[in-house]
């Protein structure tokens, strides 16, 4: 899994890139010259909109975890994330809890000299191209397809996550590409291989993208398209089963109660979607098109499937934290469907979308952003070569440049951690980083502090009234 899986994904991605030019030739033949110019301008404008705002972290643990995994892949080809790292000679790695599609592509981009923010912004912008392509194939309405792509390109929530470094933009890109590939294949049978490879990669970016296989079956895509994609889904399925066996968060018995989560989250999520004015230009035209046109109704069914799936997830309430990112997977099929009704009002719709976008994207989470600023300012206070014990070590290493260790690992085997860090010449002190991740695990945090109190004396190092850095200095009786 550590080496064969990313290698297989790299070959799959290379195959997709090889097939892409001929597939785009289909788009060139379907679109007028003026339409292509407008589409290119739209994609470049979407990219400029995202780049102008600069990076904006939103999913603070996941973003840095993904970057860590991609860097391992870029450096060694190993599919792993770091639990303990930052000093040469002492790394503790584990199998990631994610499929590897996003990480393999990001690793290739990092190798070419790009960065995670630029990668996310590129994918977020290019998803508008595939929204256009899918809509054009379905409705043969260039104006409607351009309007739908424009609404999606400037949607504040999509712009916001297009500036982050998690895998939201990556997943949306592959969902849009899959919809375009499936519907282009309906018109031109020679695109079977392109559709199969696109679907196969999409299901390896986020597990829930397996719903695209059901959508392909609904479109009566041939087995030569669905079978390779279903076979590729075996990898994320194996990762999910391994996570379940280890009872990791999101896979443990306490978090896999889908009906209870559905009952708790369905109405709040419907209300949240209904209260967001910027979604109206997607939801209302999509609903109208779904009533009048069968292709739009099928897209609405896919959107409903994504919506129900996220409602069954234990962290699927859209108005909590950064869970609003899941709403984007629900909205993307509707954005394509909206093209079926936007054609006659393409210009007013684009102007209204631009006006709604002028209000700006949602700001980053205030608590998480305060944590990042506090840690950046306080990094100089952390002793050189001292490990920081945290529940979000990738975040600590990225922000401070100091070695960091997963608090759970220290809690499980403190003597081994002590021996290994001593072997590589770490500083004798430890630092506890108490942030939002620490506060979310009060029992484990208390147990860790209790176990460390035997051999260390604690002293506050820095705080901002909410987050704390605590310096632990060995006492004379501490075993060294």
C-alpha positions as CSV (number, residue, x, y, z in Angstrom):
1,X,0.0,0.0,0.0
2,X,2.7,2.5,0.9
3,X,4.5,2.4,-2.5
4,X,2.3,0.3,-5.0
5,X,-0.8,2.4,-4.4
6,X,0.7,5.8,-5.2
7,X,2.6,4.3,-8.1
8,X,-0.7,3.0,-9.6
9,X,-2.4,6.4,-9.0
10,X,0.5,8.1,-10.7
11,X,0.1,5.9,-13.8
12,X,-3.6,6.5,-13.8
13,X,-3.0,10.3,-13.6
14,X,-0.5,10.1,-16.4
15,X,-3.0,8.1,-18.5
16,X,-5.6,10.8,-17.9
17,X,-3.3,13.6,-18.9
18,X,-2.4,11.6,-22.1
19,X,-6.1,11.3,-23.0
20,X,-7.1,14.8,-22.1
21,X,-5.9,16.6,-25.2
22,X,-8.1,14.5,-27.5
23,X,-11.0,14.8,-25.1
24,X,-10.7,18.5,-25.1
25,X,-10.7,18.4,-28.9
26,X,-14.3,17.3,-28.5
27,X,-15.0,20.4,-26.5
28,X,-13.3,22.6,-29.1
29,X,-15.6,21.1,-31.8
30,X,-18.7,21.6,-29.7
31,X,-18.0,25.2,-28.8
32,X,-17.9,28.4,-31.0
33,X,-14.8,30.4,-31.3
34,X,-16.3,33.2,-29.3
35,X,-17.5,30.8,-26.7
36,X,-14.0,29.4,-26.3
37,X,-12.6,32.9,-25.8
38,X,-15.2,33.7,-23.2
39,X,-14.5,30.3,-21.4
40,X,-10.8,31.0,-21.3
41,X,-11.4,34.5,-20.0
42,X,-13.7,33.0,-17.3
43,X,-11.1,30.5,-16.1
44,X,-8.3,33.1,-16.0
45,X,-10.6,35.5,-14.1
46,X,-11.6,32.8,-11.6
47,X,-7.9,32.1,-11.0
48,X,-7.1,35.8,-10.6
49,X,-9.9,36.1,-8.1
50,X,-8.5,33.3,-6.0
51,X,-4.8,34.3,-6.3
52,X,-5.6,38.0,-5.5
53,X,-6.9,37.0,-2.0
54,X,-3.8,35.0,-1.2
55,X,-3.8,31.8,0.9
56,X,-6.5,31.4,3.5
57,X,-6.4,28.3,5.6
58,X,-9.8,27.0,6.5
59,X,-9.5,23.3,7.4
60,X,-6.5,23.7,9.6
61,X,-5.7,20.1,10.6
62,X,-6.5,18.5,7.3
63,X,-4.7,21.1,5.2
64,X,-1.4,20.5,6.9
65,X,-1.9,16.8,7.0
66,X,-2.4,16.6,3.2
67,X,0.7,18.7,2.6
68,X,2.7,16.4,4.9
69,X,1.5,13.3,2.9
70,X,2.2,15.0,-0.4
71,X,5.7,15.9,0.7
72,X,6.5,12.3,1.7
73,X,5.3,11.2,-1.7
74,X,7.4,13.8,-3.5
75,X,10.5,13.0,-1.5
76,X,10.4,9.2,-1.3
77,X,7.3,7.9,-3.1
78,X,6.0,6.7,0.2
79,X,2.3,7.0,1.0
80,X,2.4,8.0,4.7
81,X,1.8,10.8,7.2
82,X,4.0,11.9,10.0
83,X,3.1,11.3,13.6
84,X,6.5,12.3,15.0
85,X,8.9,14.3,12.9
86,X,11.1,17.3,12.6
87,X,14.5,15.9,13.7
88,X,16.7,13.7,11.4
89,X,16.7,10.1,12.5
90,X,13.4,10.0,14.3
91,X,10.2,9.9,12.2
92,X,7.1,7.9,13.0
93,X,4.9,7.3,10.0
94,X,1.5,5.7,9.6
95,X,-0.8,4.9,6.7
96,X,-3.0,7.9,5.9
97,X,-6.7,7.8,6.6
98,X,-7.4,9.2,3.2
99,X,-7.4,7.9,-0.4
100,X,-4.3,9.1,-2.3
101,X,-5.6,10.8,-5.4
102,X,-5.2,14.3,-4.1
103,X,-1.8,13.7,-2.6
104,X,-0.3,12.0,-5.7
105,X,-1.3,14.9,-7.9
106,X,-0.1,17.5,-5.3
107,X,3.2,15.7,-4.9
108,X,3.8,15.9,-8.7
109,X,3.0,19.6,-8.6
110,X,5.3,20.2,-5.6
111,X,8.1,18.4,-7.5
112,X,7.6,20.8,-10.4
113,X,8.1,23.7,-8.0
114,X,4.5,24.7,-7.3
115,X,2.8,25.2,-4.0
116,X,-0.3,23.8,-2.3
117,X,-2.2,27.1,-2.5
118,X,-1.5,27.6,-6.2
119,X,-2.6,24.0,-6.8
120,X,-5.9,24.4,-5.0
121,X,-6.5,27.7,-6.8
122,X,-5.8,26.1,-10.2
123,X,-8.1,23.2,-9.6
124,X,-10.9,25.4,-8.2
125,X,-10.7,27.6,-11.3
126,X,-10.6,24.7,-13.8
127,X,-13.6,23.1,-12.3
128,X,-15.6,25.9,-13.9
129,X,-14.3,24.7,-17.3
130,X,-15.7,21.2,-16.7
131,X,-19.0,22.6,-15.4
132,X,-19.3,24.4,-18.7
133,X,-18.4,21.3,-20.7
134,X,-20.8,19.0,-18.9
135,X,-23.6,21.6,-19.2
136,X,-22.9,22.1,-23.0
137,X,-23.0,18.3,-23.6
138,X,-26.3,18.0,-21.8
139,X,-28.3,21.0,-23.0
140,X,-26.6,22.2,-26.2
141,X,-26.9,25.8,-24.9
142,X,-23.6,27.7,-24.9
143,X,-25.1,30.7,-23.2
144,X,-26.6,28.7,-20.4
145,X,-23.4,26.7,-20.0
146,X,-21.3,29.9,-19.7
147,X,-23.7,31.4,-17.2
148,X,-23.6,28.2,-15.1
149,X,-19.8,28.1,-15.2
150,X,-19.6,31.8,-14.3
151,X,-22.0,31.4,-11.3
152,X,-19.8,28.5,-10.1
153,X,-16.5,30.3,-10.7
154,X,-17.5,33.3,-8.5
155,X,-19.5,31.4,-5.9
156,X,-18.1,32.8,-2.6
157,X,-17.9,29.4,-0.8
158,X,-16.1,27.9,-3.8
159,X,-13.7,30.8,-3.9
160,X,-13.0,30.5,-0.2
161,X,-12.0,26.9,-0.4
162,X,-10.1,27.6,-3.6
163,X,-7.7,29.6,-1.5
164,X,-7.3,26.8,1.1
165,X,-5.0,23.8,0.8
166,X,-7.3,20.9,1.7
167,X,-8.7,18.5,-0.8
168,X,-12.1,20.2,-1.3
169,X,-11.1,21.9,-4.6
170,X,-9.4,18.7,-5.8
171,X,-12.5,16.7,-5.2
172,X,-14.8,19.3,-6.9
173,X,-12.5,19.3,-9.9
174,X,-12.7,15.6,-10.3
175,X,-16.5,15.5,-9.8
176,X,-16.9,18.2,-12.5
177,X,-14.4,16.4,-14.8
178,X,-16.3,13.1,-14.3
179,X,-19.7,14.7,-15.2
180,X,-18.2,16.2,-18.3
181,X,-16.5,13.0,-19.3
182,X,-19.6,10.9,-18.7
183,X,-21.8,13.2,-20.8
184,X,-19.3,13.7,-23.5
185,X,-19.0,9.9,-23.7
186,X,-22.8,9.7,-24.3
187,X,-22.3,11.8,-27.4
188,X,-19.0,10.3,-28.6
189,X,-18.3,6.6,-27.9
190,X,-14.6,7.1,-28.5
191,X,-14.3,8.8,-25.1
192,X,-15.0,5.6,-23.2
193,X,-11.4,5.3,-22.0
194,X,-11.3,9.0,-20.9
195,X,-14.5,8.6,-18.9
196,X,-13.2,5.4,-17.3
197,X,-9.9,6.9,-16.2
198,X,-11.6,10.1,-15.0
199,X,-14.1,8.2,-12.8
200,X,-11.3,5.9,-11.6
201,X,-9.2,8.8,-10.3
202,X,-12.2,10.7,-8.9
203,X,-13.1,7.9,-6.5
204,X,-9.6,8.0,-5.2
205,X,-9.8,11.6,-4.1
206,X,-12.7,11.3,-1.7
207,X,-14.5,8.1,-0.9
208,X,-18.0,9.6,-1.3
209,X,-17.1,10.2,-5.0
210,X,-18.1,6.6,-5.5
211,X,-21.6,8.0,-5.9
212,X,-20.4,9.0,-9.4
213,X,-20.3,5.2,-10.3
214,X,-24.0,5.0,-9.5
215,X,-24.6,8.1,-11.6
216,X,-22.7,6.5,-14.5
217,X,-24.9,3.4,-14.1
218,X,-28.0,5.7,-14.2
219,X,-26.7,7.0,-17.5
220,X,-26.2,3.4,-18.7
221,X,-22.5,3.9,-19.2
222,X,-21.0,0.6,-20.6
223,X,-19.1,-1.8,-18.4
224,X,-15.8,-0.8,-20.1
225,X,-16.3,2.5,-18.3
226,X,-17.8,1.4,-15.0
227,X,-15.8,-1.8,-14.2
228,X,-12.3,-0.1,-14.2
229,X,-13.6,2.7,-12.1
230,X,-15.2,0.3,-9.7
231,X,-12.0,-1.7,-9.5
232,X,-10.1,1.5,-8.6
233,X,-12.6,2.1,-5.8
234,X,-11.2,-1.0,-4.1
235,X,-8.2,1.1,-2.8
236,X,-10.3,3.7,-0.8
237,X,-12.6,0.9,0.3
238,X,-9.6,-1.0,1.8
239,X,-8.4,2.2,3.5
240,X,-11.9,2.7,5.0
241,X,-12.0,-0.9,6.2
242,X,-8.6,-0.5,7.8
243,X,-9.7,2.7,9.5
244,X,-12.8,1.0,10.8
245,X,-10.7,-1.9,12.2
246,X,-8.7,0.7,14.1
247,X,-11.8,2.6,15.2
248,X,-10.5,5.9,14.0
249,X,-12.7,9.0,14.3
250,X,-15.3,8.9,11.6
251,X,-15.0,5.1,11.4
252,X,-15.6,4.1,15.0
253,X,-18.9,2.6,16.3
254,X,-19.5,5.9,18.1
255,X,-19.4,7.9,14.9
256,X,-21.0,5.5,12.4
257,X,-24.7,5.9,13.3
258,X,-26.0,7.3,10.0
259,X,-29.7,7.4,10.8
260,X,-29.1,9.3,14.1
261,X,-26.8,11.8,12.3
262,X,-29.4,12.1,9.5
263,X,-32.2,12.9,12.0
264,X,-30.0,15.5,13.7
265,X,-28.7,17.3,10.7
266,X,-31.2,17.1,7.9
267,X,-33.5,20.0,8.7
268,X,-30.6,22.4,9.9
269,X,-28.8,21.7,6.6
270,X,-31.9,22.3,4.5
271,X,-32.4,25.6,6.4
272,X,-28.8,26.6,6.0
273,X,-28.9,26.0,2.2
274,X,-32.2,27.9,1.9
275,X,-30.9,30.9,3.8
276,X,-27.8,31.5,1.6
277,X,-28.7,34.0,-1.1
278,X,-25.6,33.2,-3.2
279,X,-27.0,29.7,-3.7
280,X,-30.2,30.9,-5.3
281,X,-28.7,31.3,-8.8
282,X,-27.8,27.6,-8.6
283,X,-30.7,26.0,-6.7
284,X,-33.7,27.8,-8.3
285,X,-32.7,27.4,-12.0
286,X,-31.6,23.8,-11.3
287,X,-35.0,23.0,-9.7
288,X,-36.8,24.6,-12.7
289,X,-34.6,22.6,-15.2
290,X,-35.2,19.4,-13.2
291,X,-38.9,19.8,-13.7
292,X,-38.7,20.4,-17.4
293,X,-35.6,18.4,-18.5
294,X,-34.7,14.8,-17.8
295,X,-30.9,15.3,-17.7
296,X,-31.3,18.0,-15.1
297,X,-33.5,15.7,-13.0
298,X,-30.7,13.1,-13.0
299,X,-28.2,15.7,-11.8
300,X,-30.6,16.7,-9.1
301,X,-30.8,13.0,-8.0
302,X,-27.0,12.9,-7.8
303,X,-27.0,16.1,-5.7
304,X,-29.6,14.6,-3.4
305,X,-27.5,11.5,-3.0
306,X,-24.5,13.7,-1.9
307,X,-26.7,15.6,0.4
308,X,-28.1,12.6,2.2
309,X,-24.7,11.0,2.4
310,X,-23.2,14.1,4.1
311,X,-26.2,14.3,6.5
312,X,-25.4,10.8,7.6
313,X,-21.8,11.7,8.4
314,X,-21.0,12.5,12.0
315,X,-19.5,15.8,11.0
316,X,-22.0,16.7,8.3
317,X,-23.7,19.7,9.7
318,X,-23.0,22.5,7.2
319,X,-23.3,25.4,9.7
320,X,-20.7,24.0,12.0
321,X,-17.0,24.8,11.7
322,X,-15.7,24.1,8.2
323,X,-18.3,21.4,7.4
324,X,-19.8,23.9,4.9
325,X,-17.2,22.6,2.4
326,X,-19.4,19.4,2.0
327,X,-22.2,21.6,0.6
328,X,-20.1,22.3,-2.4
329,X,-20.2,18.7,-3.6
330,X,-24.0,18.9,-3.2
331,X,-24.1,22.2,-5.2
332,X,-21.8,21.2,-8.1
333,X,-24.2,18.9,-9.9
334,X,-26.9,21.5,-9.5
335,X,-24.7,24.1,-11.0
336,X,-24.5,22.0,-14.2
337,X,-28.2,21.4,-14.1
338,X,-28.9,25.1,-13.7
339,X,-27.5,25.7,-17.2
340,X,-30.7,24.1,-18.5
341,X,-32.7,27.2,-17.4
342,X,-30.1,30.0,-17.4
343,X,-29.7,30.4,-21.1
344,X,-32.5,33.0,-21.6
345,X,-31.3,35.0,-18.7
346,X,-27.5,34.4,-19.0
347,X,-26.4,38.1,-18.8
348,X,-28.7,39.1,-15.8
349,X,-27.7,35.9,-14.0
350,X,-24.0,36.6,-14.5
351,X,-24.4,40.2,-13.3
352,X,-26.4,39.1,-10.2
353,X,-23.8,36.4,-9.4
354,X,-21.0,39.0,-9.7
355,X,-23.0,41.3,-7.3
356,X,-23.4,38.5,-4.8
357,X,-19.8,37.6,-5.1
358,X,-18.8,41.2,-4.4
359,X,-19.7,40.6,-0.8
360,X,-16.6,38.5,-0.4
361,X,-15.9,34.9,0.5
362,X,-16.6,33.6,4.0
363,X,-13.8,34.5,6.4
364,X,-11.6,31.8,7.9
365,X,-12.6,30.4,11.2
366,X,-11.7,33.0,13.8
367,X,-10.6,30.6,16.5
368,X,-8.4,28.6,14.1
369,X,-6.9,31.7,12.6
370,X,-6.1,33.1,16.1
371,X,-4.4,29.8,16.9
372,X,-2.2,30.1,13.8
373,X,-1.2,33.7,14.5
374,X,-0.4,32.9,18.2
375,X,1.7,29.9,17.2
376,X,3.6,32.0,14.6
377,X,4.4,34.7,17.1
378,X,5.4,32.3,19.8
379,X,7.6,30.0,17.8
380,X,10.8,31.8,18.8
381,X,10.0,30.9,22.5
382,X,10.1,27.1,21.8
383,X,13.6,25.7,22.6
384,X,15.6,24.6,19.6
385,X,15.2,20.8,18.9
386,X,12.5,20.6,21.5
387,X,9.5,18.4,20.6
388,X,6.1,20.0,20.7
389,X,3.4,17.6,21.9
390,X,0.1,18.3,20.1
391,X,-3.0,16.8,18.7
392,X,-2.3,18.4,15.3
393,X,1.5,17.9,14.8
394,X,1.5,18.7,11.0
395,X,0.1,22.2,11.8
396,X,2.8,22.8,14.4
397,X,5.7,21.7,12.2
398,X,4.4,23.8,9.3
399,X,3.9,27.0,11.3
400,X,6.8,26.8,13.7
401,X,9.4,24.8,11.9
402,X,9.9,22.9,15.2
403,X,9.8,19.1,15.7
404,X,6.4,17.9,16.8
405,X,4.9,14.6,18.1
406,X,1.4,13.3,18.1
407,X,0.1,13.5,21.6
408,X,-1.6,10.1,21.4
409,X,1.7,8.4,20.6
410,X,3.3,9.9,23.6
411,X,0.4,8.9,25.7
412,X,0.5,5.3,24.5
413,X,4.3,4.7,24.9
414,X,6.1,7.5,26.7
415,X,9.2,5.5,27.6
416,X,9.8,4.6,24.0
417,X,9.3,8.2,22.9
418,X,11.7,9.4,25.6
419,X,14.4,6.9,24.4
420,X,14.0,7.7,20.7
421,X,14.1,11.4,21.1
422,X,17.2,11.2,23.4
423,X,18.9,9.0,20.8
424,X,18.6,11.7,18.1
425,X,19.7,14.5,20.5
426,X,16.5,16.4,21.0
427,X,16.3,19.1,23.6
428,X,15.5,17.8,27.1
429,X,12.4,20.0,27.4
430,X,9.0,19.3,26.0
431,X,6.3,21.8,25.0
432,X,2.6,21.2,25.2
433,X,0.5,23.0,22.6
434,X,-3.0,23.5,23.9
435,X,-5.2,24.7,21.1
436,X,-8.7,23.9,19.8
437,X,-7.6,20.3,18.9
438,X,-6.4,19.9,22.5
439,X,-9.6,21.3,23.9
440,X,-11.7,18.9,21.8
441,X,-10.0,15.9,23.6
442,X,-10.2,16.8,27.3
443,X,-9.9,13.3,28.6
444,X,-6.8,12.3,26.6
445,X,-5.3,15.8,27.3
446,X,-5.7,15.3,31.0
447,X,-4.2,11.9,30.9
448,X,-1.2,13.1,29.0
449,X,-0.6,16.0,31.5
450,X,-0.9,13.6,34.4
451,X,1.6,11.1,32.9
452,X,4.1,13.9,32.2
453,X,3.8,15.5,35.6
454,X,5.8,12.7,37.2
455,X,9.0,13.6,35.4
456,X,8.6,17.2,34.4
457,X,8.0,20.6,35.9
458,X,5.5,22.7,34.0
459,X,5.8,26.4,33.4
460,X,3.6,28.6,31.1
461,X,5.5,29.7,28.1
462,X,3.0,31.8,26.2
463,X,-0.8,32.2,25.7
464,X,-3.3,34.4,24.0
465,X,-6.1,33.8,26.5
466,X,-7.4,30.8,24.6
467,X,-4.4,28.8,23.4
468,X,-1.3,27.9,25.5
469,X,2.2,26.8,25.2
470,X,3.5,25.0,28.3
471,X,7.2,24.3,28.8
472,X,8.0,21.0,30.5
473,X,11.5,20.8,32.1
474,X,12.8,17.5,33.4
475,X,13.0,17.3,37.2
476,X,16.0,15.6,38.8
477,X,14.0,12.4,39.3
478,X,13.0,12.1,35.7
479,X,14.6,9.1,34.0
480,X,17.1,10.2,31.3
